[in-house]
Amino acid sequence: MIDLKDSRAIVCGSSRGIGFACAEAIAGCGATVTLVARNEASLEAAREKLPSGAGQSHDFVCADFTDPPGLREAVANHLESIGPVNILVNNTGGPPSGPLVDAAPDAISSAISNHVICYQLLVQVVVPGMAVLGWGRIINIISTSVIAPIRGLGVSNTTRGAVANWGRTLAGELGPMGITVNNILPGYTDTVRLGGLIKKKAERAGKSEAEVIEDIKAEIPVGRLAEAREIGAVAAFLASPAASYVNGVNLPVDGGRTAWQ
Ligand code: NAD
């Protein structure tokens, strides 16, 4: 049920972290993956690490989510050479941290552009091909701030709510075409981004980074941070035939933290 051998996937923000873990899990189920991020050398290194046991030949596209028309063009051109894809994972770097009340309006516009506008453009590029195939999976990597805002992540909290409702609206519109759209809400996941957020939080609170990590773990019923591969595994499930009746959900993958708030 999680055999993706005949599938082609585009996984964004995938040179490292959660995006790479999604690509790795989806490739591990047999799909051929196109990675998308900014840096060619990082993408090449990530591509080489992807499983290819089903004989797949993975590739990548260099594109920047701060340039929506450039991103759209790069991915559309790539699709012209590889043909339609049936899996899209929308993901990119998160907005800077800080209280919302101090955020410049431009920071909110940029985050909405990087997340909502870019994801919208990507969906418009892939959906015609998915419609012809009669089978598609769109998976959005968001955050548990969709359920409850996270202190100190004002711009992110604002943007994530918009992405979540955008995704669930598409789930309703695209379901009749055989395309499901689901939102993954990762909890605290051990990546470079989380490391940066913990460092800033420690500086603001006058604590060590280890103390901040202990504070975070104390809120999580399973008592630890997530590994990125635990988010990737859920993306592979949602991408697969096993998830054929899952559509329009906000799925926390957070060790039970939001259930326990
Ligand atoms: P990360 O910073 O480790 O990785 C981000 C990936 O996106 C990298 O491959 C990076 O190169 C790429 N990227 C960043 N900016 C880009 C741009 N402008 N154009 C193209 N590619 C770009 O982050 P992560 O921890 O893997 O998080 C991924 C997403 O999930 C982020 O939006 C983050 O806010 C969100 N998230 C993370 C956590 C966590 O605890 N790590 C929790 C909830 C939500």
Boltz pocket constraint, residues with backbone or C-beta under 6 A from the ligand:
constraints:
  - pocket:
      binder: B
      contacts: [[A, 12], [A, 13], [A, 14], [A, 15], [A, 16], [A, 17], [A, 18], [A, 19], [A, 36], [A, 37], [A, 38], [A, 63], [A, 64], [A, 65], [A, 66], [A, 91], [A, 92], [A, 93], [A, 94], [A, 95], [A, 141], [A, 142], [A, 143], [A, 144], [A, 185], [A, 186], [A, 187], [A, 188], [A, 189], [A, 190], [A, 191], [A, 192], [A, 193], [A, 194]]
      max_distance: 6.0
